């Protein structure tokens, strides 16, 4: 199955640690239209919020069932798996995506030092 990544899991090292297997294939650039990447309420983590005319840049990766379970554990029960149609250089593709339960309106920006991901990874 394909998964759309748009936040901390885009980092190849972090993805491998959380998924239990390193990224072997090159991620495919993808765009989710009519959404924005924002902060999840009460955290420093990203989620998605509907926003007409906006788009979120990310990548799609192929994962197996075991990897998906590990990624869900990383994301926590605050994130649900949602099916989206994303746009890639090869045309539109369907992918699942983790979306948080309480989106704010504040934009999320990837931290430069990745400490946020390391701390979160240790907790699961």
C-alpha positions as CSV (number, residue, x, y, z in Angstrom):
1,X,0.0,0.0,0.0
2,X,1.1,3.6,-0.5
3,X,1.3,6.2,2.2
4,X,1.6,10.0,1.8
5,X,4.1,11.5,4.2
6,X,4.1,15.2,4.8
7,X,5.8,15.8,8.2
8,X,8.5,14.3,10.4
9,X,8.4,10.9,8.6
10,X,9.7,12.4,5.4
11,X,13.2,12.2,7.0
12,X,14.7,8.8,5.6
13,X,16.4,8.0,8.9
14,X,13.4,8.7,11.0
15,X,11.1,6.9,8.7
16,X,13.3,3.8,8.8
17,X,13.5,3.8,12.6
18,X,9.7,4.2,13.0
19,X,8.7,1.8,10.2
20,X,11.2,-0.9,11.2
21,X,12.8,-0.9,7.7
22,X,14.9,1.7,6.0
23,X,13.7,3.6,2.9
24,X,15.0,1.5,0.1
25,X,13.1,3.0,-2.8
26,X,13.3,6.6,-3.7
27,X,10.2,8.5,-2.4
28,X,8.0,9.9,-5.1
29,X,7.2,13.6,-4.7
30,X,3.5,14.2,-4.2
31,X,1.1,17.1,-3.6
32,X,-2.1,17.0,-1.6
33,X,-4.4,19.7,-3.0
34,X,-6.8,21.9,-0.9
35,X,-5.1,21.2,2.4
36,X,-2.5,23.0,4.6
37,X,0.0,21.6,7.0
38,X,-0.7,23.0,10.4
39,X,0.1,22.2,14.1
40,X,-1.8,19.6,15.9
41,X,-3.5,21.2,18.9
42,X,-1.4,20.9,22.1
43,X,1.7,19.5,20.3
44,X,4.6,20.5,18.1
45,X,3.6,18.0,15.4
46,X,2.0,18.5,12.0
47,X,-1.5,17.6,10.8
48,X,-3.6,18.6,7.8
49,X,-6.4,21.1,7.6
50,X,-8.8,21.7,4.7
51,X,-7.8,24.9,2.9
52,X,-9.2,25.6,-0.5
53,X,-6.6,26.7,-3.0
54,X,-3.6,25.6,-0.8
55,X,-1.5,22.4,-1.1
56,X,0.8,20.3,0.9
57,X,4.1,19.0,-0.5
58,X,5.2,15.5,0.6
59,X,6.2,12.1,-0.8
60,X,4.5,8.8,-1.2
61,X,6.1,5.5,-0.2
62,X,5.1,1.9,-0.5
63,X,4.8,0.2,2.9
64,X,3.7,-3.3,4.0
65,X,1.2,-4.1,6.8
66,X,3.9,-4.5,9.5
67,X,5.4,-1.1,8.7
68,X,2.0,0.5,8.7
69,X,1.3,-0.9,12.2
70,X,4.6,0.5,13.4
71,X,4.0,3.9,11.8
72,X,0.5,4.0,13.4
73,X,2.2,3.4,16.8
74,X,4.5,6.2,16.1
75,X,1.7,8.5,15.1
76,X,-0.4,7.6,18.2
77,X,-4.2,7.4,18.6
78,X,-4.5,11.1,17.9
79,X,-4.0,10.3,14.2
80,X,-6.4,8.4,11.9
81,X,-5.6,6.8,8.6
82,X,-7.5,8.7,5.8
83,X,-7.5,7.9,2.1
84,X,-6.5,10.7,-0.3
85,X,-5.8,11.2,-3.9
86,X,-2.4,12.9,-4.3
87,X,-0.8,14.3,-7.4
88,X,2.6,13.0,-8.5
89,X,4.8,13.4,-11.6
90,X,3.3,10.1,-12.8
91,X,-0.3,11.4,-12.4
92,X,-2.9,11.1,-9.6
93,X,-2.5,8.2,-7.1
94,X,-4.4,7.0,-4.1
95,X,-2.6,6.8,-0.8
96,X,-3.4,6.7,2.9
97,X,-2.3,9.4,5.2
98,X,-2.2,10.1,8.9
99,X,-4.4,13.0,9.9
100,X,-4.6,14.4,13.4
101,X,-7.7,14.9,15.5
102,X,-7.4,18.6,16.3
103,X,-5.9,20.8,13.6
104,X,-5.1,24.4,14.5
105,X,-4.7,27.3,12.1
106,X,-1.0,27.8,12.9
107,X,1.4,26.7,10.1
108,X,3.8,23.8,10.9
109,X,7.4,24.0,9.8
110,X,9.8,21.1,10.0
111,X,12.3,21.5,12.8
112,X,15.9,22.0,11.7
113,X,17.5,19.7,14.2
114,X,15.0,16.8,14.2
115,X,15.0,16.6,18.1
116,X,11.2,16.5,18.1
117,X,11.2,13.3,16.1
118,X,13.9,11.6,18.2
119,X,12.0,12.3,21.4
120,X,8.7,11.1,20.0
121,X,10.3,7.9,18.6
122,X,11.6,6.9,22.0
123,X,8.1,7.1,23.4
124,X,6.7,4.2,21.4
